[in-house]
Amino acid sequence: MDLAAYNHDVRYDELDAEGFKGAILDLKVLVADIQLYIDAKNVLVKADNGVNDAITGKKNTRASIARARLIMAAFKPIIKSKQVREIITPKRNIEGNLEKDEGVKMDGGIRAQYDKIKNQNNNP
């Protein structure tokens, strides 16, 4: 779980998103949020199935499992909120004008992540 959280922080840094405001408002980090949620869910699935941590080779600790649950609980509403905003927010071109193809759709990367989560048992 520690590596997943670190990777999430690195993605936020790469995209110039900061802290609470970035987590709640910044749509450009939605894919990073979804990946963190998936990573947390994978920790729980592996722990339930007795699979050891891929990094340490040891059984997941109670603390790691608790962090995974907290991350899922915290990021589920954030992801849902961003997904709704991503769908309904008009796209603008580089000059700030609305793009002509202003459909209700997500770009390919976000759609792929969304579909990946949607197809798993406990959707965010």
N, C-alpha and C positions, 0 to 999 in steps of 0.2 A: 504494500500500500504506500510505503514511503517513496518508492521510485515513481509510482503513478502520480502522486502529489507533486513530486519534484518536476516531472515532465509537464504537468499542468501549469506549474509556475513558470517554467521556461517558455511555454507557448504564450502565456500572458505577456511575458517580457518581450518576446519577439514581435508581438502584435501591439505593443505599447498600451496594454490594458493594465489598470492599476487597481488593486484591492477591491473593496466592497463595491465601489461604483462600477468597476469593470465587470465584476461578477454579475451584478444585477442588470446593468444597462447596456453593456457593450455586445452588440450582435456579432461582431467579428470573431469573438472567442467562443461562439456556440459549439463549434466542432470540438474544441478543447474541453469544454464542459461535458459534452456527450461522451468523449473518450474517458474522462475521469469517472463518470458514472458507470460506464461499461467495465472499466478496470476494477472499480469497487465491487460491482456485482460478481465479477469473475473471482475475486478473493472469497466471497461468500460461497459461491458454487464449489470452488475447489476445497474450501474448508469443510463443507457439508459432505463432500465425496472423499475426504481423507487425503487429498492431493497436497503435497508439500509445496511451500513457497518456491517459485522458480529461481529466485535470486539466492536465498539462504540455503535452500535444500532442506529446510526444517519445517515442522508443522507451524501453521499460522498461529500467532499468539492471540490471546483474548483481546489484547489491546488493538492489534491490527484488525481483527474482526469487528470490534466496536467502532474503530475509525471508519471502516468500510460502510457500516450501517449508517453512521452519522453523515458521511459524505453523500450517500444515496438519499437520505432524508432531506438534506439541505439543498442538493442540486436538482432534485426532481421538480420542485415548483419553479426553480430558476430556468431550467431547460424548457419546461412547458411554456412559460411566459415568453421566453425568447423565440420559441418556435412559432407561437401565435404572432408575435410582432414581426418576425421574418416573413411570414405569409402575407400579412396585411400592409406592410410598409412598402409604399411605392418605391421602385428602384429609380435612382437618379444617375445620369451620366456624369462625366467628369466636369462639365460646365454647371452642374446642379439642376439641369432640366430633367423633367420626367422622361424616362425612356418610353419609346413607342410601344414596345411589347411589355406592357405592364400587367402581366397575368398573375393569378394566384398560384405561384409556384416557388419552389426553393431552388437554389443553384445545386448542381450535381453533387458536390461534396457534402453539403448539409442534408440533401435528400438521401444520400447513401447511408449516412450515419443515422438519420431518423428511421429509415427502413430497417436498419440493422437492429436498433433498439425495439422497434415496433414488433418485430418478429420473435423477440425473446419473450419469455413467460411473463415477467413482471415489468410491463411498460412504464417508462417514466411519465 
